[in-house]
Amino acid sequence: MNLKITMQNPLVEMDGDEMTRIIWQQIKEILLTPFIDLKTEYYDLGLSHREKTADQITLEAAEAVKKYGVGVKCATITPNAERVKEYGLREMYKSPNGTIRAILDGTVFRKPILVKNIQPLVKTWKKPITIARHAYGDIYKDVELRISQPGKVELVYTAEDGTTEKKVVHQFPGAGVVMGMHNLDKSIASFARACFNYALDQKQDLWFSAKDTISKTYDHTFKDLFQEIFATEYQERFAAAGIKYFYTLIDDAVARIMRSEGGMVWACKNYDGDVMSDMIASSFGSLAMMTSVLVSPQGQFLYEAAHGTVQRHYYRHLQGEETSTNSMATIFAWSGALAKRGEIDNLPQLVAFARSLETAALKTVEEGYVTKDLAAIAEGPVQEVVNTGRFLEEVKSRLETVLKQN
């Protein structure tokens, strides 16, 4: 009987909501604990528990990643007005992802999971496109105000020495809405360096896009800091590696990406990266077919699925109905975290297990055992459209084979 792989240090485990929470537990039971003496520091970020702790649990989970260096996160609910009513929340809590990313001040790298029997919808794409998403500020740390009557909204900055600057945002003739958002030079610089380092590691060109022609101070600051850091720290290294960096407007970047063969790192501001990563994932096959990792400037890593909590499937699950939910992104979140934990702790057997798990998951899809979302787009024979649990069992059977071969 083979002994389980022993971990030295824990992963920070952040549980989540709805159908992804169900899958989270199944992955642990079917694919992980039979093979690993799994060691985690557990935080329940399910919305009900976030309510019980007034969302302090989210802050504690982020601090734990700082302490232990590697975390893995399930998809979580960002409540809107309907969710506040459904869960009886005391307030409309902010995005847990936004909160964690702000604390870690990292960059999110998202890359599609490629399988041989699913071709990109964009016919020119031959290579994966990685989205590098800034993970601090912008609308995820915004302040908003509903305007109820005519009046003037001003943007006021008061320096510590008491001097002030003031600009009129808008003279409202009636009801409306206003938003204020910010970013930090330090965070933008960390974002730029993370992108340059990742491009060098992957030996891929780096594109950065924003809208400096319209946002002549906010977006222009991003553009200028990227260019300054590239010119002083990375230009020679990029030339030696045979790769390029360039800036372009985001609308131009979208047009170019759609006609490219892929194979680049595309750096985007926070909201742009949120939207474009979904476009890339969907175009390569499915929102559930994308890896996502948050990398902090201090070298901490948080792996996650890039999609939501699959609410519709969860409600069907509660009714006792069968679901066919794609768990690939969540499997790869776990495998990525385990591999990084093994790499940091010098546990090659843990790294090898994580890579074997990924191989088994890819084989399952490529051999035609797919969930419903993939069945509609898979090329070649589909052996069976399987339910949520059966897909994980199919992965397990191939994992056992791969581990024996290794």
N, C-alpha and C positions, 0 to 999 in steps of 0.2 A: 504493500500500500504506500503510495507516494505521500510524503509529508507536505503539509500546507506551507506556502511561502510565508516567512515571518517578516513583518515590517518593523523597522527600528523606531520610526517617528510617525505620528498620526497625520492623516489628511484632515483638513478642516472640511467637514461635511455639512452642507446647507440644504436641508430638505425644503420642499416646495409645496405646490398646490395642485389640486384637481387631478387630471389624468396622468400628468407627468409625475405626480407624487406616487400614484399606484405603480407606474413603470419603474420608478426609482427603487422601490422596495423589491420588486420582482427581479431587477437586474442584480441587486445585492444577493438575493436568495439563490438565483439560478446560475449566475455567471461569475460571481466574485467569492462569496464565502465558502463554496466547496473547494476552492483552490488556494485561497489566501486567508491567513489569520488577520483579517481586516482590522486595522486600527484607525479609528477616526475620532475627532473632537466634534461632537454632534451639536448642531444648532437647527432648531425648527423654525424656518422662516415661512411656514404656512400662515395664511392671513389671520386665522383665528388666534394663533399664538403670538403673532405680531401685535394683535389687538390687546391680548392679555398683558403684554410687556410694554405697551405704549410705544412699540417699535424699537425699544432698546436692544432687543435681541439682534436686530440687523447691525447695529453699531458694534455689538460684542463680536459678532461673526467676522466682521471686517478686521477688527483688531486681532482676532485669532489668526487670520491669514498673515498679518504682519509678524506674528510670533512664530508660527510654524512654517511659513514660506510657501505652502502649497494648499490650495483648496479646490473643492469641486461643488458646484451649485446646481440645484434643480431649478426648473422654471417656476416663477412666482407671479402672483397677481399684483398688478399696479391698479389700485381701486379707482373707479369712477363713481359717479353719483349712485348708479344702480348697485354697485358692489357695496357701497357704504350701507345702503338699505338692506341688502341681502345678508350681510354679515353683522349688521348692527354695530358698525364701527363708530368710535367716538370722533374720528376725523378722517379726511381723505388722505391717507398716508402717501408719501412720495414713493416713487419707484425704488424698490430695494436695490435694484441694479445700479441706479443712479447714485444712491447713497453710498453703496460699497465702492463704486468706481471713484467717487469724489474723495473718499478716505484714502484709498490706495493710490490715487492720482496716476492711473495707468493708461495704457493704450490697449484697445481690444483688437486682436487679429482674428479675422474670420475667413475660413477657407473651405470651399466645397469638398465634400466627400465624393470622389469619383469612382464609379463602377463601370465595368465594360459594357453592360447591357442597357445603360441609360445614357443617351447622347444629349448634349446641351441643346436647348431650343434655339439658341443663336448658332447658326450653322458654321460661322467662321471660328468659333471658340474651339481651340484644340488643347489648351493648357489651362489649369486652374487659375482663377483670379483671386488674390487675397485682398480683402478689405482691411485697412488699418484705420480704426476708428478712435478718435480722441475721446477719452472717457471722463472728461471733467467739464463742468460748466455748461454754457449756452442754455437752452430752454430747460435742461434737466436740473438746473439750480436757479430757475427764474423766480421773479416776484411778479404777480399779476394783480390787476385791479379792475373791477367792473365799474364803469362810469355810468352813473344814473341820471345825470342832468348836465346842462351846459357848464363848461368851465375849462380851465387851463391845466394841462399836465406838464410839469417841468422835470428835467433831469438835473439834479443838483449834486455836486461833489464838494465835500468839505474836507480839506486837508488837515492834518494833525496840527499844523501851525495856525489854523483858523481861517486861512484863505479859502475862497470858494470859487467854483465855476458853475455856470448855469446855462442850460439850453432848454428852449421850449420844445417839447415833444409834439404836442398838438393842442390847438384850441378847439375843444369839442363843442359842436353846435347842439348836441343832444347826447343820448345814451350811446355807449360804445365800450370798448375794452382796450386796456393798455398792458404792456409787458416790459419788464426790465430784465436784462440778463448780463452776465459778466464772464470774463475769463482772466487768467493770470499769465504774465510773461513766463514765469517759472514753469507752469504746467505746459504751456505751448512748447517751450524749449525741450522739456522732457519728452513730449509727444514727438517732436521732430527727431530727436536723437534715437528714440525707440524705433521709428520708421526707417531711418538710415541704417541702423544696426541690423534690423530684420532683413532689409533688402540685401545688405552685404552677406548676411548669413545664407540667404536663399539664392544669392547670385542672380537677382532679378532687378529689372528697372523699377524705379520708384516714381509714381505720379502723385502729385498733390494738387487738389482742386479746391477752390473756394469761389467767392464772388466779390473780389476786391473792387471791381468797376462800380458796383452799387454800394457796398459797405466799405467806404474809403478809409475808415479808421479801424473798425473791428476786424474784418476779414483781411485788410491790408497788413495788419500787425502779424497775423499768421503767416502770410506770404513773406514778409520781410524777415521774420525770425528764421523761417525755414531756409531762406536764401543765405542769410548771414552765417548760420551754423554749417550749412553745406559748404560754403566757400572757405571757411576757416578751419573746418575739422574733417570734412569727408570728401572733398573734390578729388584729391589725389588718390584716395583709397578706392573710390568708385572707378576712376580711370584705370587703375591697376587691375581691378576686378572685371573690367570690360562691361560695366553697366552704366546706366544713365539716370539722372534725376531731372525732372522738369516740372514746372508749374503751369497750369492752365485753368481757365474758368470751368466751373463745374458743369455747365451746359455743354461746353466743348468736350470735356472729359467723357460725359455720357455718350455723346455722338461717336467719339473715337473708340471707346470701349466696345460699343456695339458692332464696330467694323473690324476689331482687332482679332488676333488669334489667341488672346489671353496671355498668361504667363508673367504678369506684372503684379507689383504691390501698389494698390490704389489707396492713398492716404486721404481721409475725409474728416471734416469737423464732426462733432458729436451727432447732431441730428442727421446730417448728410450720410454718415456712415450707418446709422440705424436703418435708414430707408434703402440705401444702395446695397447693403448686405443682404436684405431680403430679396431684392431684385436679382442679385447674383445667385443666391441660393435657389430661388424658384426657377431661374433660367437654366441652371445646371441640373435641376431635377425636382427638388422638394426643399421646403424650409427645414425639414427634418434631416437634411443631408448636408449639414454644414458644421464644421468645428469652430469653436470660439474659445479664445483664451485671453484673459486680461493680464498684462505684464506691467508691473510697477517699476519705477525708476530704481528701486532698491533690490530688484530681482525676485519679487514675490509673484506667484502665478495662481490665477483662479480660472479653472476650466468650467465651462457651462454649455448647455444647449442654447442655440441662438433663437429658438422659437418660443411660443407661448405655452400655456398650460393645457391646451387642447380641451377647451371647455365643453364643446358639444359632445365629444366622446365620453367625457366624465359624467355628464348627465345621463347618457345612455347606459353607462356602467352602473350608475346608481339605480336604474330601472331594471337591472339584471340582464340587459341586452349585451350581445357580443360586440366587441370593438376590434378594429384592426388598426392599431395606432403604431406609427413608425417610431422606433426607439433608437435609431442609428445615432442621432446627434447626442443623445444622453449616454449611450454606450461609449462613444468617442470622448465625451467629457470625462467619464471615469477612467478610460484607458490613458488619456492624456495626463491626467493628474497622477495616476499610478506610475506612469513612465517617468514623469518629472520627479516624483518622490524617490523612485529607485535611482534615478540619475544623481540627484543631490546626495542621497545616502550611500551611494556606491553599492547598490544592490542590483547587479546585472540580471539576476533571476526575476526580479520584479519588473524590470524594463522589458525583458523577453516575454513575460506573461502578458503585459499590456499590448505589445505588438502582435502577439499570437491572438489575442482577443479581437483586435482590429482585423486581422487576416480572416478570422472565422466569420466575422460580421459581413465582410465584403464577399466572401465565398457564398454565404447564405443567399445574398441578393443575386449574385452573378449566376448561381445555379438554379435560379427561378423560384425561390421561396420568398415571396414578397408580401408586404402589407398593401392594403387597398390603394393607397395614394401612389405607390410605385407601379402597381399592376397596369394602370392606365397609360404609363409612359415607357414601360420596359420594352426593349426590342428583343426579338428572339422568343423562345418558348418560355411561358410562365408555368412552372410545375404546379404551383398551388398558391392561391391567395389565402394567407394564414391570418389567424387572429393574433391579438397582442401577445398573449402568453406563449402561443405556439411558435411565434417568430423567435422568441428568446430561447426556447427549447431547441429549435433548429440551429441557432448560433452555438448553443452549448455542445451539441453533438459534434459539430465541426471543430470547436475549440478543443475538445478532448482528443480528436484525431491530430490536430496540429501540435498539441503539446506532446503527444507520443512520438511524433516524427522528430521533434526537437530534442 
